[in-house]
Amino acid sequence: MDFFLFVFIGLIFVVAVVFTSNKKPKSKTSINIENQNKIYAYLDEHNLTNQNKFISRDYSGALIHSEDTGMLSIIIPRIKKDNGEYDFNFISLPSSKIIEAEIIVDNHTIHKTVRGQQILNTAVGGVLFGSVGALIGGLTADKLKQEKIKSVDLKILTEDVNSPVHKLNFLKNIDPNTGEVIKDGYVKDSSEVRAALGNIEKWHGIMEIIIRQQNKSANV
């Protein structure tokens, strides 16, 4: 009798362990891998793996440009699930559909290129910037250490009436590996900010070249 009671209790323990393990929330790393796999599956499916691309640090989106075909592919979140995984919208459109590209730092427009014109705006800490690179190079080291940045985004406006506005995140004040909120943001001379500004300057440059080519074609 004691033997069967022991076996019964053991079975209950095993079932409880299995049930608990199934309910255990996924780690941030495993969630990132899930999102990463979804993005790379799309790239593989559409033969975009070897194209010029940007993928956000937390795998919340991606931007791919094919110079051969002139197509722009944009991957942005459609739904964020409770566990942190994303369902994505996958958009592909001709580069000629781009109307404007805008660099936004901490919700302030730093640089905007618009079809038919070019506008430079200023707005970080009351300092005037002629280009994104000046966010780093134009300030002294002491000042860089004192100022911080929480977010860097690229906003793209297209002629797609179903989905005209797309916002890609290049930096946010959340550690992509742990999910920890960096409340005050990153100092401007940190590796995170330098990488984000370098990437966004490159991609805004690509958008600017595309828009300038359209402007030239319109004036021919």
Buried (B, 14 or more C-beta within 10 A) or exposed (E): EEEEEEEEEEEEEEEEEEEEEEEEEEEBEEBBEBBBEBBBEBBEEBEBEEBEBBBBBBBBBBBBBBEEEEBBBBBBBEEEEEEBBBEBBBBBBEBBBBBBBBBBBBEEBBBBBBBEEBEEBBBBBEEEBEBBEBBBEBBEEEEBEEBBBBBBBBBBBBEBEEEEEBBBBBBBBBBBEEBEEEEEBBBBBBEBBBBBBBBBBEBBEBBBEBBEEBBEEEEE
